[in-house]
């Protein structure tokens, strides 16, 4: 088993909510692209909808991560989905692919073919809990938490290896998680991914 030689970049302190663009910066750097996470964060589409909360503090109305980043990656934000992040990736690597609902073996095939893949995952690599809000137009947004984005750098029969840009005891370079646990989280997070080619 060979791990992709993806440069490792931490998201903090500059981007406390910017795991997706940090993961993208790592994947683009793998191809020798001269980009940095802060520039990518400024290029990323933003959904500027203001958050409205219920009396219990839960989110009632906010933006649509399918339109752009919800919140502020430099401060308090949630996420951006693969399609709008792909718009940024394609400025540097045309042909990148946003994946929704694909089986895990599709991701493994891309990694085996030397393509880093961003996967929407969880902080601490735990099973997610549901979080739902509505857009002002009434669309239901599913954003399980603690939402995170990582870069898959390799797989073997029993494990998945990835770069985790957060600053926790479980983050770092080529983090190893049992494949059964990883794929359960991948499924629960909506099977979202972005292949950088």
C-alpha distance (Angstrom), angle and dihedral (degrees) to the residues before:
residue distance angle dihedral
X1 . . .
X2 3.79 . .
X3 3.79 125.6 .
X4 3.80 120.4 -141.7
X5 3.80 111.1 -110.5
X6 3.79 94.7 -124.2
X7 3.83 114.4 165.5
X8 3.81 110.8 -116.2
X9 3.82 119.9 -126.1
X10 3.82 127.6 178.2
X11 3.79 118.6 -138.2
X12 3.82 96.5 -147.7
X13 2.94 143.3 115.6
X14 3.81 95.3 14.8
X15 3.82 99.4 40.2
X16 3.81 110.6 32.9
X17 3.82 89.7 167.1
X18 3.80 97.8 27.9
X19 3.80 104.6 95.5
X20 3.81 93.6 128.9
X21 3.81 96.0 56.6
X22 3.80 91.0 40.6
X23 3.81 89.2 53.7
X24 3.80 88.7 47.3
X25 3.82 90.8 50.8
X26 3.81 89.4 53.8
X27 3.81 93.1 49.1
X28 3.81 93.6 46.6
X29 3.81 90.8 47.3
X30 3.81 88.2 55.7
X31 3.82 86.5 67.1
X32 3.80 92.5 46.9
X33 3.80 95.6 -103.1
X34 3.80 110.8 157.8
X35 3.80 98.6 -133.0
X36 3.76 135.4 127.7
X37 3.78 131.8 -149.7
X38 3.81 94.5 -115.2
X39 3.80 93.8 54.8
X40 3.80 90.2 47.3
X41 3.81 90.4 49.9
X42 3.81 89.4 54.9
X43 3.83 91.1 48.8
X44 3.78 93.9 49.3
X45 3.82 117.1 105.1
X46 3.80 111.5 -110.7
X47 3.80 128.1 -152.9
X48 3.80 100.8 -144.2
X49 3.80 96.3 -163.6
X50 3.81 110.1 137.8
X51 3.77 117.7 -122.6
X52 3.81 118.4 -110.2
X53 3.79 117.9 -166.2
X54 3.78 135.7 -154.0
X55 3.81 119.8 -122.2
X56 3.82 89.7 -94.8
X57 3.82 91.1 56.0
X58 3.79 96.9 -106.3
X59 3.79 118.4 133.1
X60 3.80 114.3 -93.5
X61 3.81 102.1 170.6
X62 3.79 130.0 12.2
X63 3.76 140.7 133.6
X64 3.79 133.5 -58.8
X65 3.83 115.7 -105.0
X66 3.80 87.2 -155.5
X67 3.83 87.2 67.1
X68 3.80 98.2 42.2
X69 3.78 145.5 -54.1
X70 3.80 111.0 -35.6
X71 3.79 109.4 -137.0
X72 3.79 125.9 -7.8
X73 3.83 121.3 -47.7
X74 3.82 88.4 -156.9
X75 3.81 91.1 56.9
X76 3.81 131.9 -4.8
X77 3.77 114.9 0.2
X78 3.78 143.7 129.7
X79 3.80 117.8 -147.0
X80 3.77 153.3 -59.7
X81 3.81 122.5 -130.2
X82 3.83 126.1 -123.5
X83 3.83 97.2 -99.8
X84 3.81 98.5 59.3
X85 3.82 91.8 38.3
X86 3.81 88.0 53.0
X87 3.82 87.6 62.8
X88 3.80 88.0 64.8
X89 3.82 93.8 42.7
X90 3.79 92.5 52.3
X91 3.81 92.2 59.3
X92 3.81 85.1 69.3
X93 3.82 105.3 21.0
X94 3.82 112.4 27.4
X95 3.78 111.2 -157.8
X96 3.80 97.6 43.2
X97 3.81 111.8 147.0
X98 3.80 131.9 -137.8
X99 3.79 110.0 -147.5
X100 3.79 126.7 -159.3
X101 3.80 123.2 179.6
X102 3.81 96.6 -3.7
X103 3.80 119.6 152.7
X104 3.80 116.4 -107.4
X105 3.81 93.4 -109.5
X106 3.82 89.0 65.9
X107 3.81 89.2 60.3
X108 3.81 91.5 46.1
X109 3.80 90.8 52.5
X110 3.81 91.9 53.4
X111 3.81 91.9 49.5
X112 3.82 91.2 46.5
X113 3.82 86.6 54.4
X114 3.82 91.0 56.6
X115 3.80 97.2 -100.0
X116 3.81 118.0 131.9
X117 3.80 112.6 -135.6
X118 3.79 127.1 -153.9
X119 3.81 110.5 -142.4
X120 3.81 126.2 -168.2
X121 3.79 102.4 -125.2
X122 3.83 140.7 146.0
X123 3.79 136.4 -83.1
X124 3.83 110.7 -108.3
X125 3.84 87.6 15.9
X126 3.81 92.3 -98.9
X127 3.79 127.3 143.0
X128 3.82 110.1 -83.8
X129 3.78 127.4 -116.5
X130 3.81 121.1 -139.3
X131 3.80 121.9 -94.6
X132 3.79 120.8 177.3
X133 3.79 135.6 177.5
X134 3.80 138.0 159.2
X135 3.78 130.7 -117.2
X136 3.82 117.5 -128.2
X137 3.84 86.6 -99.4
X138 3.82 90.5 56.4
X139 3.81 99.8 -105.1
X140 3.80 113.1 148.9
X141 3.82 112.8 -124.4
X142 3.81 119.5 -158.5
X143 3.81 110.8 -157.9
X144 3.82 108.4 162.1
X145 3.77 116.0 -158.9
X146 2.97 149.6 -87.9
X147 3.80 80.5 31.2
X148 3.79 118.6 -165.9
X149 3.82 140.9 156.6
X150 3.81 125.3 -136.2
X151 3.83 137.5 177.3
X152 3.81 116.5 -119.4
X153 3.82 109.5 -137.7
X154 3.81 101.5 172.8
X155 3.80 149.3 -16.6
X156 3.77 137.7 -153.0
X157 3.80 133.0 -178.7
X158 3.80 93.8 -73.1
X159 3.81 108.9 17.5
X160 3.79 145.8 49.2
X161 3.82 119.5 -145.3
X162 3.78 122.7 -155.5
X163 3.78 146.7 157.5
X164 3.81 111.8 -109.4
X165 3.81 111.2 -165.2
X166 3.82 96.7 -165.0
X167 3.80 123.1 103.7
X168 3.80 102.2 -119.2
X169 3.79 133.3 116.7
X170 3.82 88.1 -99.6
X171 3.81 98.4 48.9
X172 3.79 130.1 89.1
X173 3.79 141.4 84.2
X174 3.80 122.6 -21.3
X175 3.80 92.9 -6.8
X176 3.81 109.7 -167.3
X177 3.82 121.6 -138.3
X178 3.79 128.4 170.7
X179 3.78 108.9 -97.0
X180 3.82 94.2 -128.7
X181 3.82 90.8 56.3
X182 3.80 92.8 42.7
X183 3.80 94.5 51.3
X184 3.82 91.9 46.7
X185 3.80 89.3 55.8
X186 3.82 91.2 43.7
X187 3.81 89.2 53.9
X188 3.81 94.2 46.1
X189 3.81 91.4 48.9
X190 3.79 90.2 58.9
X191 3.81 99.9 -97.4
X192 3.80 93.3 -88.1
X193 3.79 121.7 165.1
X194 3.80 143.9 152.3
X195 3.81 120.0 -145.4
X196 3.80 114.6 -153.0
X197 3.82 111.1 -153.1
